[in-house]
Amino acid sequence: MNFARRQTLELFATIVIAPFLSQLGSAQTYPARPVRVIVPYAPGGITDVFARLIAQRLSDDLGKQFYVDNIPGGSGNIGTGQAARSTPDGYTILVVFSSYVVNPTLFDKIPYDPNKDFDPVILPVTSTTVLVVNPSLPTKTVKDLVALIKANPGKYSFASAGAGTQSHLAGEQLRLSLGLDLVHVPFNGGAPSVASVVAGHTPVGFTSPTAAVPQIKDGKLRALAVTSKTRSQTLPDVETMAEAGYPDIEGDSWVGVLVPAGTPKEIITLLNREIVTIISQPDMRERLVTLGYDPVAGTPEEFAQRIKVEIGTWGKVIRAANIKAQ
């Protein structure tokens, strides 16, 4: 081999192959130090609880600490914006709620681009929204409820966990698709919204299983349907909206795992594989169902597609209902 040809091959290796080998080496030794898990919400919420469960298992399985850093504010926007500016080396992970796909339309401006600033790792769990009514209402099915509202325009209202929440958007889907005269009453969280339905102040409610299940079991609420594609493992006896005859009313809350865009693909693959293994373990699945989650897993590509679709879906609902951030 002549000298010039050898120099050309060495230059090619330096430019093309060396970065790949460097990435591969970093993935093989990952993690070499503690990993920051940003949760852009306050401690104690459903996203935080999930993040801490997964962080502990990742710490145990990979031999380095995965520690949760709560950065609340702006419906998740502040912490998400900080994560977007982090170095894409696998040592910053973001655990988000489904407000991630709502906020781009709900707010006039957000400090991140959901399509460009992050690479999806996995959608590990979803949580359905359940339509509940006060037992005093003469309604056993969704069709009964729709007929009752149509026969009494302006009389009924529905409670949600707050403007722009998944429970609010589910209620707006129902109201808009069927042209119902149904007033929205926002509350500061799922628990107070459920309490209002139990008391009969707002006889209809859309809420999370976590907030509703105890009241349903005690007979203080009647569950009519869930908004997920399939029945929830938390409420297996409650039919879906599609089964009730309303297939256009659909949508889950979820918790997802992301990393800053440009994070080595090998690290994303490793994290995806580890989290799939964690949530497939019987004790973890049982724990997640108890918390109101339905374990999902899946690939980064599937999660990326869901993000894209849901930004469009919820954007249409928000604009049609003229929902504003509060």
Residue pairs with C-beta under 8 A, 6 or more apart in sequence:
23 264
23 265
23 266
24 266
26 89
26 90
26 264
26 266
26 267
27 90
27 264
27 266
27 267
27 269
27 270
28 266
30 62
30 90
30 266
30 267
30 270
31 62
31 63
31 64
31 66
31 90
31 91
32 64
33 64
33 91
34 64
34 65
34 66
34 67
34 91
35 58
35 64
35 65
35 66
35 67
35 90
35 91
35 92
35 93
36 67
36 69
36 86
36 91
36 92
36 93
37 51
37 54
37 55
37 66
37 67
37 68
37 69
37 93
37 94
37 95
38 69
38 71
38 79
38 80
38 82
38 83
38 86
38 92
38 93
38 94
38 95
39 47
39 48
39 51
39 68
39 69
39 70
39 71
39 79
39 95
40 70
40 71
40 72
40 73
40 76
40 77
40 78
40 79
40 80
40 82
40 83
40 94
40 96
41 47
41 48
41 70
41 72
41 76
41 79
41 97
42 48
42 70
42 72
43 70
45 97
46 97
46 127
46 208
46 210
46 255
46 291
46 292
46 293
47 95
47 96
47 97
47 255
48 68
48 70
49 291
50 95
50 124
50 125
50 255
50 288
50 291
50 293
51 68
51 95
51 255
52 68
53 284
53 287
53 288
54 66
54 95
54 124
54 257
54 275
54 278
54 279
55 66
55 67
55 68
56 66
57 278
57 284
58 66
58 271
58 274
58 275
58 278
59 65
59 66
61 274
61 277
61 278
62 274
66 93
70 79
71 78
71 79
71 82
72 78
72 79
73 79
74 107
75 99
75 103
75 106
75 107
75 164
75 325
76 96
76 97
76 99
76 100
76 103
77 103
77 107
77 110
77 111
77 112
78 111
79 94
80 94
80 96
80 100
80 110
80 111
80 112
81 110
81 111
81 112
83 92
83 94
83 112
83 118
83 258
83 260
84 111
84 112
84 113
84 117
84 118
84 260
85 260
86 92
86 260
87 260
88 119
88 259
88 260
88 261
88 262
88 263
89 263
89 264
90 259
90 263
90 264
90 267
90 271
92 259
92 260
93 121
93 257
93 258
93 259
93 271
94 118
94 257
94 258
94 259
94 260
95 255
95 256
95 257
95 258
96 255
96 256
96 257
96 258
97 253
97 254
97 255
98 166
98 252
98 253
98 254
98 255
98 256
98 310
99 106
99 164
99 165
100 114
100 256
100 258
100 307
101 114
101 307
101 310
101 311
101 314
102 164
102 166
102 169
102 314
102 318
103 110
103 164
103 325
104 110
104 114
104 311
104 315
105 311
105 314
105 315
105 318
105 319
106 164
106 318
106 323
106 324
106 325
107 325
112 118
114 307
114 311
115 307
115 308
115 311
116 261
117 260
117 261
118 258
118 259
118 260
118 261
119 258
119 259
119 260
119 261
119 262
119 263
119 268
119 300
120 256
120 257
120 258
120 300
120 301
120 303
120 304
120 307
121 256
121 257
121 258
121 259
121 268
121 271
121 272
121 275
121 300
121 303
122 256
122 257
122 271
122 272
122 275
122 276
122 297
122 298
122 299
122 300
122 303
123 254
123 256
123 257
123 296
123 297
123 298
123 302
123 303
123 306
124 255
124 256
124 257
124 275
124 276
124 279
124 295
124 296
124 297
125 254
125 255
125 279
125 288
125 293
125 294
125 295
125 296
126 228
126 252
126 253
126 254
126 293
126 294
126 296
127 208
127 209
127 210
127 232
127 252
127 253
127 254
127 255
127 292
127 293
127 294
128 209
128 226
128 227
128 228
128 232
128 234
128 235
128 252
128 253
128 294
129 166
129 167
129 170
129 206
129 207
129 208
129 226
129 227
129 228
129 251
129 252
129 253
130 206
130 207
130 208
130 209
130 212
130 216
130 223
130 225
130 226
130 227
130 232
130 235
130 238
131 142
131 145
131 170
131 174
131 204
131 205
131 206
131 223
131 224
131 225
131 226
131 227
131 241
132 194
132 197
132 204
132 205
132 206
132 207
132 212
132 215
132 216
132 221
132 222
132 223
132 224
133 139
133 145
133 197
133 203
133 204
133 205
133 221
133 222
133 224
134 197
134 198
134 200
134 203
134 204
134 221
134 222
135 219
135 220
135 221
135 222
136 200
136 203
137 145
137 148
137 203
137 204
137 222
138 144
138 148
139 145
139 148
139 222
139 224
140 222
140 224
141 224
141 244
142 224
142 225
142 241
142 244
142 245
142 246
143 244
143 245
145 204
145 224
146 178
146 180
148 156
149 155
149 156
149 180
149 181
149 182
150 178
150 180
153 181
154 181
154 183
156 182
156 183
156 203
156 204
157 182
157 183
157 184
157 185
157 202
157 203
157 204
158 171
158 175
158 182
158 183
158 184
158 185
158 202
158 204
158 205
158 206
159 185
159 186
159 187
159 193
159 194
159 196
159 197
159 201
159 202
159 204
159 205
159 206
159 207
160 167
160 168
160 171
160 184
160 185
160 186
160 187
160 193
160 205
160 206
160 207
161 167
161 168
161 186
161 187
161 188
161 189
161 190
161 193
161 207
161 208
161 211
162 168
162 186
162 187
162 188
162 189
162 326
163 186
163 323
163 324
163 325
163 326
164 318
164 323
164 325
164 326
166 208
166 251
166 252
166 253
167 190
167 193
167 205
167 206
167 207
167 208
168 184
168 186
168 206
168 323
169 251
169 314
169 317
169 318
169 323
170 206
170 227
170 249
170 251
171 182
171 184
171 204
171 206
172 184
172 317
172 320
172 321
172 323
173 227
173 248
173 249
173 250
173 251
173 317
174 180
174 182
174 246
174 249
175 182
175 184
175 321
176 317
176 320
176 321
177 246
177 248
177 249
178 246
182 204
185 193
185 196
185 202
186 193
186 326
187 193
187 196
190 207
190 208
190 210
190 211
190 212
191 211
193 202
193 205
193 207
193 211
194 205
194 207
194 211
194 212
194 215
194 221
196 202
196 205
197 203
197 204
197 205
197 207
197 221
198 215
198 220
198 221
205 212
205 221
206 227
208 253
208 292
209 226
209 232
209 234
209 235
209 292
210 291
210 292
212 221
212 223
213 234
213 235
213 292
215 221
216 222
216 223
216 235
223 235
223 238
224 238
224 244
225 238
225 239
225 240
225 241
225 243
225 244
225 246
226 232
226 235
226 238
226 239
226 240
226 241
227 240
227 241
227 249
227 250
227 251
227 252
228 240
228 250
228 251
228 252
228 294
229 240
229 242
229 250
230 240
231 238
231 239
231 240
232 238
232 294
233 289
233 294
234 289
234 292
234 293
234 294
241 247
241 249
241 250
242 250
251 310
251 313
251 314
252 294
254 296
255 293
256 303
256 307
257 271
257 275
259 267
259 268
259 271
268 300
272 299
272 300
275 297
276 297
278 284
279 285
279 288
279 295
279 297
280 295
280 297
284 295
285 295
288 294
288 295
289 295
317 323
